[in-house]
Amino acid sequence: MSRIARCLLLACAWISCALGFVGIAVPVLPTTPLLLLAAFLFAKSSPRCHAWIVSTKVYKDYVEAFKESGGMPASQKVRILAVSLPVMGVSAFVVQKALVWVILGCVTAFLLYLMLVRIPTLRPDRIAAQDVQSE
C-alpha cells in the first residue's frame, strides 16, 4: 500500500474515531458503526493505532460485544435510549419547528427500530460465557 493511501486511511480512521467518541454524547451520531469503521481503517493503516483503539474502554463498552456476537446487552440498549430519547425530546421542545420535529421523529423511530427489532439483545449468561472464552 502506498504511503499516500496509508495516510488517507489513517486520517479517515481518526475522523471516524473522533465522531464515534462524540456519538457517545450526541444521540444522532452512531457510536458503534463509527468505532467499527475506525478499527477497520486503523487495522489497514496503523497496527499501533489499531491496538490502541481495541484496548480503549469505549471500544470495549460499545463495540466488543456487538462485534463478537452481533448483539448488545439489554443494559446498553436501555442506556442508549435513556440518553437519546430525552435529549431529542428537549431538542424538539427548544426548537419548535415542524421540520426539526419530523427529523427527530424519524431518528427516534429508527433508533427504536434498531434497539427493539434489528439488533439482537444478548442474554447476561451469553455475555459472561464470551468473557470467559476471551480470557
Backbone as JSON Lines, residues from 0, in Angstrom:
{"i":0,"aa":"M","n":[0.85,-1.17,0.0],"ca":[0.0,0.0,0.0],"c":[0.9,1.24,0.0]}
{"i":1,"aa":"S","n":[0.53,2.21,-0.81],"ca":[1.35,3.41,-0.91],"c":[1.25,4.26,0.36]}
{"i":2,"aa":"R","n":[2.23,5.09,0.54],"ca":[2.26,5.97,1.72],"c":[1.07,6.93,1.73]}
{"i":3,"aa":"I","n":[0.7,7.42,0.56],"ca":[-0.43,8.36,0.47],"c":[-1.73,7.65,0.86]}
{"i":4,"aa":"A","n":[-1.92,6.43,0.36],"ca":[-3.13,5.68,0.69],"c":[-3.19,5.39,2.19]}
{"i":5,"aa":"R","n":[-2.05,5.02,2.76],"ca":[-1.99,4.74,4.2],"c":[-2.32,6.0,5.01]}
{"i":6,"aa":"C","n":[-1.79,7.12,4.6],"ca":[-2.07,8.39,5.32],"c":[-3.55,8.76,5.19]}
{"i":7,"aa":"L","n":[-4.12,8.55,4.02],"ca":[-5.54,8.85,3.81],"c":[-6.41,7.94,4.68]}
{"i":8,"aa":"L","n":[-6.1,6.65,4.73],"ca":[-6.84,5.73,5.59],"c":[-6.71,6.11,7.05]}
{"i":9,"aa":"L","n":[-5.51,6.49,7.45],"ca":[-5.27,6.88,8.84],"c":[-6.06,8.14,9.2]}
{"i":10,"aa":"A","n":[-6.11,9.1,8.29],"ca":[-6.88,10.33,8.53],"c":[-8.37,10.0,8.66]}
{"i":11,"aa":"C","n":[-8.88,9.16,7.77],"ca":[-10.29,8.75,7.83],"c":[-10.58,7.99,9.12]}
{"i":12,"aa":"A","n":[-9.62,7.17,9.55],"ca":[-9.78,6.42,10.8],"c":[-9.9,7.36,11.99]}
{"i":13,"aa":"W","n":[-9.04,8.37,12.04],"ca":[-9.09,9.32,13.17],"c":[-10.38,10.13,13.16]}
{"i":14,"aa":"I","n":[-10.85,10.5,11.97],"ca":[-12.12,11.24,11.88],"c":[-13.26,10.35,12.37]}
{"i":15,"aa":"S","n":[-13.29,9.11,11.91],"ca":[-14.32,8.17,12.34],"c":[-14.26,7.93,13.84]}
{"i":16,"aa":"C","n":[-13.05,7.8,14.36],"ca":[-12.86,7.59,15.8],"c":[-13.38,8.8,16.6]}
{"i":17,"aa":"A","n":[-13.02,9.98,16.16],"ca":[-13.46,11.19,16.85],"c":[-14.98,11.32,16.82]}
{"i":18,"aa":"L","n":[-15.58,11.07,15.66],"ca":[-17.04,11.14,15.55],"c":[-17.7,10.06,16.4]}
{"i":19,"aa":"G","n":[-17.08,8.88,16.48],"ca":[-17.61,7.82,17.33],"c":[-17.59,8.22,18.79]}
{"i":20,"aa":"F","n":[-16.51,8.85,19.23],"ca":[-16.42,9.31,20.61],"c":[-17.45,10.4,20.88]}
{"i":21,"aa":"V","n":[-17.64,11.31,19.93],"ca":[-18.65,12.36,20.08],"c":[-20.04,11.72,20.13]}
{"i":22,"aa":"G","n":[-20.22,10.63,19.38],"ca":[-21.5,9.93,19.33],"c":[-21.95,9.37,20.66]}
{"i":23,"aa":"I","n":[-21.03,9.24,21.6],"ca":[-21.4,8.79,22.95],"c":[-22.36,9.8,23.58]}
{"i":24,"aa":"A","n":[-22.1,11.08,23.35],"ca":[-22.9,12.13,23.97],"c":[-23.98,12.69,23.04]}
{"i":25,"aa":"V","n":[-23.79,12.56,21.74],"ca":[-24.74,13.11,20.77],"c":[-25.55,11.96,20.18]}
{"i":26,"aa":"P","n":[-26.83,11.91,20.5],"ca":[-27.65,10.75,20.12],"c":[-27.75,10.47,18.63]}
{"i":27,"aa":"V","n":[-27.57,11.45,17.78],"ca":[-27.76,11.26,16.35],"c":[-26.56,10.54,15.71]}
{"i":28,"aa":"L","n":[-25.38,10.66,16.3],"ca":[-24.19,10.0,15.76],"c":[-24.12,8.56,16.24]}
{"i":29,"aa":"P","n":[-23.99,7.61,15.33],"ca":[-23.95,6.2,15.71],"c":[-22.57,5.77,16.19]}
{"i":30,"aa":"T","n":[-22.4,5.58,17.46],"ca":[-21.1,5.27,18.05],"c":[-20.53,3.96,17.55]}
{"i":31,"aa":"T","n":[-21.29,2.88,17.64],"ca":[-20.76,1.55,17.31],"c":[-20.29,1.45,15.87]}
{"i":32,"aa":"P","n":[-21.09,1.84,14.87],"ca":[-20.6,1.72,13.49],"c":[-19.37,2.58,13.21]}
{"i":33,"aa":"L","n":[-19.32,3.77,13.8],"ca":[-18.17,4.64,13.57],"c":[-16.9,4.06,14.2]}
{"i":34,"aa":"L","n":[-17.02,3.48,15.38],"ca":[-15.85,2.87,16.01],"c":[-15.43,1.59,15.29]}
{"i":35,"aa":"L","n":[-16.4,0.83,14.76],"ca":[-16.06,-0.33,13.93],"c":[-15.29,0.1,12.68]}
{"i":36,"aa":"L","n":[-15.76,1.16,12.05],"ca":[-15.07,1.69,10.87],"c":[-13.67,2.16,11.23]}
{"i":37,"aa":"A","n":[-13.54,2.87,12.34],"ca":[-12.23,3.34,12.77],"c":[-11.28,2.17,13.02]}
{"i":38,"aa":"A","n":[-11.77,1.14,13.68],"ca":[-10.92,-0.03,13.95],"c":[-10.49,-0.7,12.64]}
{"i":39,"aa":"F","n":[-11.4,-0.82,11.7],"ca":[-11.07,-1.4,10.4],"c":[-10.0,-0.57,9.69]}
{"i":40,"aa":"L","n":[-10.21,0.74,9.65],"ca":[-9.26,1.61,8.96],"c":[-7.91,1.64,9.67]}
{"i":41,"aa":"F","n":[-7.92,1.63,11.0],"ca":[-6.65,1.55,11.74],"c":[-5.93,0.24,11.43]}
{"i":42,"aa":"A","n":[-6.68,-0.86,11.33],"ca":[-6.07,-2.16,11.04],"c":[-5.36,-2.13,9.69]}
{"i":43,"aa":"K","n":[-5.93,-1.39,8.74],"ca":[-5.33,-1.3,7.41],"c":[-4.18,-0.31,7.33]}
{"i":44,"aa":"S","n":[-4.15,0.67,8.24],"ca":[-3.16,1.74,8.1],"c":[-2.12,1.81,9.22]}
{"i":45,"aa":"S","n":[-2.48,1.39,10.44],"ca":[-1.54,1.55,11.56],"c":[-1.81,0.5,12.64]}
{"i":46,"aa":"P","n":[-0.99,-0.54,12.7],"ca":[-1.17,-1.55,13.75],"c":[-1.13,-0.95,15.16]}
{"i":47,"aa":"R","n":[-0.31,0.06,15.36],"ca":[-0.21,0.69,16.68],"c":[-1.52,1.38,17.06]}
{"i":48,"aa":"C","n":[-2.11,2.11,16.13],"ca":[-3.39,2.78,16.41],"c":[-4.51,1.76,16.57]}
{"i":49,"aa":"H","n":[-4.47,0.67,15.8],"ca":[-5.47,-0.38,15.93],"c":[-5.39,-1.01,17.32]}
{"i":50,"aa":"A","n":[-4.19,-1.3,17.77],"ca":[-4.01,-1.87,19.12],"c":[-4.54,-0.9,20.18]}
{"i":51,"aa":"W","n":[-4.32,0.39,19.97],"ca":[-4.8,1.39,20.92],"c":[-6.33,1.4,20.98]}
{"i":52,"aa":"I","n":[-6.99,1.47,19.8],"ca":[-8.45,1.62,19.82],"c":[-9.13,0.39,20.42]}
{"i":53,"aa":"V","n":[-8.64,-0.82,20.12],"ca":[-9.3,-2.01,20.66],"c":[-9.04,-2.18,22.15]}
{"i":54,"aa":"S","n":[-8.09,-1.43,22.69],"ca":[-7.82,-1.5,24.13],"c":[-8.58,-0.45,24.93]}
{"i":55,"aa":"T","n":[-9.24,0.49,24.25],"ca":[-9.94,1.56,24.96],"c":[-11.22,1.04,25.61]}
{"i":56,"aa":"K","n":[-11.61,1.69,26.68],"ca":[-12.85,1.33,27.38],"c":[-14.06,1.58,26.49]}
{"i":57,"aa":"V","n":[-14.03,2.63,25.71],"ca":[-15.15,2.96,24.82],"c":[-15.36,1.84,23.81]}
{"i":58,"aa":"Y","n":[-14.28,1.36,23.21],"ca":[-14.38,0.27,22.24],"c":[-14.95,-0.98,22.91]}
{"i":59,"aa":"K","n":[-14.44,-1.29,24.08],"ca":[-14.91,-2.48,24.79],"c":[-16.38,-2.36,25.18]}
{"i":60,"aa":"D","n":[-16.79,-1.17,25.6],"ca":[-18.18,-0.97,26.02],"c":[-19.16,-0.97,24.85]}
{"i":61,"aa":"Y","n":[-18.77,-0.35,23.74],"ca":[-19.72,-0.13,22.65],"c":[-19.59,-1.11,21.49]}
{"i":62,"aa":"V","n":[-18.41,-1.69,21.3],"ca":[-18.19,-2.45,20.08],"c":[-17.94,-3.93,20.31]}
{"i":63,"aa":"E","n":[-17.2,-4.25,21.35],"ca":[-16.71,-5.62,21.51],"c":[-17.84,-6.68,21.51]}
{"i":64,"aa":"A","n":[-18.86,-6.48,22.32],"ca":[-19.96,-7.46,22.38],"c":[-20.68,-7.53,21.04]}
{"i":65,"aa":"F","n":[-20.88,-6.38,20.41],"ca":[-21.55,-6.36,19.11],"c":[-20.71,-7.07,18.06]}
{"i":66,"aa":"K","n":[-19.42,-6.81,18.06],"ca":[-18.53,-7.42,17.06],"c":[-18.44,-8.93,17.25]}
{"i":67,"aa":"E","n":[-18.36,-9.38,18.48],"ca":[-18.18,-10.8,18.74],"c":[-19.47,-11.61,18.58]}
{"i":68,"aa":"S","n":[-20.62,-11.01,18.89],"ca":[-21.85,-11.8,18.87],"c":[-22.98,-11.2,18.05]}
{"i":69,"aa":"G","n":[-22.77,-10.02,17.49],"ca":[-23.8,-9.41,16.66],"c":[-24.96,-8.81,17.42]}
{"i":70,"aa":"G","n":[-24.81,-8.61,18.72],"ca":[-25.89,-8.05,19.52],"c":[-25.37,-7.13,20.6]}
{"i":71,"aa":"M","n":[-26.31,-6.66,21.43],"ca":[-25.96,-5.75,22.53],"c":[-26.68,-6.22,23.79]}
{"i":72,"aa":"P","n":[-26.05,-6.01,24.95],"ca":[-26.75,-6.32,26.2],"c":[-27.93,-5.37,26.39]}
{"i":73,"aa":"A","n":[-28.96,-5.83,27.07],"ca":[-30.14,-5.01,27.33],"c":[-29.77,-3.74,28.1]}
{"i":74,"aa":"S","n":[-28.82,-3.84,29.02],"ca":[-28.43,-2.67,29.81],"c":[-27.85,-1.57,28.91]}
{"i":75,"aa":"Q","n":[-27.11,-1.95,27.88],"ca":[-26.56,-0.96,26.97],"c":[-27.66,-0.33,26.12]}
{"i":76,"aa":"K","n":[-28.61,-1.13,25.69],"ca":[-29.74,-0.6,24.93],"c":[-30.54,0.4,25.77]}
{"i":77,"aa":"V","n":[-30.78,0.04,27.01],"ca":[-31.53,0.93,27.91],"c":[-30.76,2.24,28.11]}
{"i":78,"aa":"R","n":[-29.45,2.13,28.3],"ca":[-28.62,3.34,28.5],"c":[-28.67,4.24,27.27]}
{"i":79,"aa":"I","n":[-28.58,3.64,26.08],"ca":[-28.64,4.42,24.84],"c":[-29.98,5.14,24.72]}
{"i":80,"aa":"L","n":[-31.06,4.42,24.97],"ca":[-32.4,5.02,24.88],"c":[-32.63,6.05,25.98]}
{"i":81,"aa":"A","n":[-32.1,5.78,27.18],"ca":[-32.28,6.7,28.31],"c":[-31.59,8.04,28.07]}
{"i":82,"aa":"V","n":[-30.53,8.04,27.29],"ca":[-29.84,9.3,26.97],"c":[-30.45,9.92,25.71]}
{"i":83,"aa":"S","n":[-30.65,9.12,24.69],"ca":[-31.08,9.63,23.38],"c":[-32.48,10.24,23.39]}
{"i":84,"aa":"L","n":[-33.42,9.52,23.94],"ca":[-34.81,10.0,23.87],"c":[-35.04,11.31,24.61]}
{"i":85,"aa":"P","n":[-34.55,11.48,25.84],"ca":[-34.72,12.79,26.49],"c":[-34.01,13.93,25.76]}
{"i":86,"aa":"V","n":[-32.81,13.66,25.23],"ca":[-32.09,14.72,24.51],"c":[-32.86,15.13,23.26]}
{"i":87,"aa":"M","n":[-33.4,14.16,22.54],"ca":[-34.19,14.51,21.35],"c":[-35.5,15.19,21.74]}
{"i":88,"aa":"G","n":[-36.09,14.79,22.86],"ca":[-37.3,15.44,23.34],"c":[-37.05,16.9,23.71]}
{"i":89,"aa":"V","n":[-35.96,17.15,24.41],"ca":[-35.6,18.53,24.76],"c":[-35.32,19.33,23.5]}
{"i":90,"aa":"S","n":[-34.61,18.73,22.55],"ca":[-34.32,19.42,21.28],"c":[-35.61,19.8,20.57]}
{"i":91,"aa":"A","n":[-36.56,18.88,20.53],"ca":[-37.84,19.17,19.87],"c":[-38.59,20.28,20.59]}
{"i":92,"aa":"F","n":[-38.51,20.3,21.92],"ca":[-39.2,21.33,22.7],"c":[-38.55,22.7,22.5]}
{"i":93,"aa":"V","n":[-37.21,22.73,22.47],"ca":[-36.49,24.0,22.34],"c":[-36.63,24.57,20.93]}
{"i":94,"aa":"V","n":[-36.45,23.72,19.93],"ca":[-36.53,24.17,18.53],"c":[-37.91,23.8,18.01]}
{"i":95,"aa":"Q","n":[-38.85,24.66,18.22],"ca":[-40.23,24.35,17.86],"c":[-40.49,24.65,16.38]}
{"i":96,"aa":"K","n":[-39.93,23.76,15.54],"ca":[-40.12,23.86,14.09],"c":[-40.55,22.5,13.58]}
{"i":97,"aa":"A","n":[-41.5,22.5,12.67],"ca":[-42.05,21.24,12.16],"c":[-40.98,20.37,11.51]}
{"i":98,"aa":"L","n":[-40.07,20.96,10.76],"ca":[-39.02,20.18,10.1],"c":[-38.14,19.47,11.12]}
{"i":99,"aa":"V","n":[-37.79,20.15,12.18],"ca":[-36.98,19.55,13.24],"c":[-37.74,18.4,13.89]}
{"i":100,"aa":"W","n":[-39.03,18.59,14.12],"ca":[-39.86,17.53,14.73],"c":[-39.91,16.3,13.82]}
{"i":101,"aa":"V","n":[-40.04,16.53,12.53],"ca":[-40.09,15.41,11.59],"c":[-38.76,14.66,11.6]}
{"i":102,"aa":"I","n":[-37.66,15.4,11.54],"ca":[-36.33,14.76,11.54],"c":[-36.11,14.0,12.85]}
{"i":103,"aa":"L","n":[-36.39,14.63,13.97],"ca":[-36.21,13.95,15.26],"c":[-37.15,12.76,15.4]}
{"i":104,"aa":"G","n":[-38.35,12.88,14.87],"ca":[-39.28,11.76,14.89],"c":[-38.75,10.58,14.08]}
{"i":105,"aa":"C","n":[-38.19,10.87,12.92],"ca":[-37.61,9.81,12.08],"c":[-36.4,9.17,12.77]}
{"i":106,"aa":"V","n":[-35.55,10.0,13.36],"ca":[-34.38,9.48,14.08],"c":[-34.83,8.62,15.26]}
{"i":107,"aa":"T","n":[-35.84,9.08,15.98],"ca":[-36.37,8.31,17.12],"c":[-36.94,6.98,16.66]}
{"i":108,"aa":"A","n":[-37.73,7.01,15.59],"ca":[-38.31,5.76,15.08],"c":[-37.22,4.79,14.63]}
{"i":109,"aa":"F","n":[-36.2,5.3,13.96],"ca":[-35.09,4.45,13.51],"c":[-34.32,3.89,14.7]}
{"i":110,"aa":"L","n":[-34.07,4.71,15.7],"ca":[-33.36,4.26,16.89],"c":[-34.15,3.18,17.61]}
{"i":111,"aa":"L","n":[-35.46,3.38,17.76],"ca":[-36.3,2.37,18.4],"c":[-36.32,1.07,17.59]}
{"i":112,"aa":"Y","n":[-36.39,1.2,16.27],"ca":[-36.35,0.01,15.41],"c":[-35.03,-0.75,15.62]}
{"i":113,"aa":"L","n":[-33.91,-0.03,15.63],"ca":[-32.62,-0.68,15.84],"c":[-32.56,-1.39,17.19]}
{"i":114,"aa":"M","n":[-32.93,-0.67,18.24],"ca":[-32.78,-1.2,19.59],"c":[-33.78,-2.32,19.91]}
{"i":115,"aa":"L","n":[-35.0,-2.21,19.39],"ca":[-36.04,-3.16,19.77],"c":[-36.23,-4.31,18.77]}
{"i":116,"aa":"V","n":[-35.85,-4.09,17.51],"ca":[-36.12,-5.09,16.49],"c":[-34.85,-5.6,15.81]}
{"i":117,"aa":"R","n":[-34.05,-4.73,15.31],"ca":[-32.95,-5.11,14.43],"c":[-31.74,-5.69,15.15]}
{"i":118,"aa":"I","n":[-31.29,-5.07,16.22],"ca":[-30.09,-5.53,16.95],"c":[-30.52,-6.52,18.02]}
{"i":119,"aa":"P","n":[-30.02,-7.76,17.94],"ca":[-30.4,-8.75,18.95],"c":[-29.95,-8.34,20.35]}
{"i":120,"aa":"T","n":[-30.77,-8.71,21.33],"ca":[-30.42,-8.45,22.73],"c":[-29.7,-9.67,23.27]}
{"i":121,"aa":"L","n":[-28.5,-9.45,23.81],"ca":[-27.71,-10.54,24.37],"c":[-28.16,-10.84,25.79]}
{"i":122,"aa":"R","n":[-28.28,-12.09,26.1],"ca":[-28.62,-12.51,27.47],"c":[-27.37,-12.37,28.33]}
{"i":123,"aa":"P","n":[-27.53,-12.03,29.62],"ca":[-26.37,-11.88,30.51],"c":[-25.5,-13.14,30.57]}
{"i":124,"aa":"D","n":[-26.11,-14.33,30.54],"ca":[-25.31,-15.56,30.61],"c":[-24.46,-15.74,29.35]}
{"i":125,"aa":"R","n":[-24.95,-15.27,28.21],"ca":[-24.18,-15.36,26.97],"c":[-22.98,-14.41,26.99]}
{"i":126,"aa":"I","n":[-23.18,-13.22,27.56],"ca":[-22.09,-12.26,27.67],"c":[-21.03,-12.79,28.61]}
{"i":127,"aa":"A","n":[-21.45,-13.34,29.75],"ca":[-20.49,-13.89,30.72],"c":[-19.7,-15.04,30.11]}
{"i":128,"aa":"A","n":[-20.35,-15.89,29.32],"ca":[-19.66,-17.02,28.67],"c":[-18.63,-16.51,27.67]}
{"i":129,"aa":"Q","n":[-18.95,-15.42,26.95],"ca":[-17.99,-14.85,25.99],"c":[-16.79,-14.25,26.71]}
{"i":130,"aa":"D","n":[-17.03,-13.62,27.86],"ca":[-15.94,-13.04,28.64],"c":[-14.97,-14.12,29.1]}
{"i":131,"aa":"V","n":[-15.51,-15.27,29.53],"ca":[-14.68,-16.38,29.99],"c":[-13.87,-16.94,28.82]}
{"i":132,"aa":"Q","n":[-14.49,-17.07,27.64],"ca":[-13.8,-17.6,26.47],"c":[-12.68,-16.7,26.0]}
{"i":133,"aa":"S","n":[-12.86,-15.37,26.11],"ca":[-11.85,-14.44,25.62],"c":[-10.64,-14.35,26.53]}
{"i":134,"aa":"E","n":[-10.74,-14.83,27.76],"ca":[-9.6,-14.73,28.68],"c":[-8.63,-15.83,28.5]}
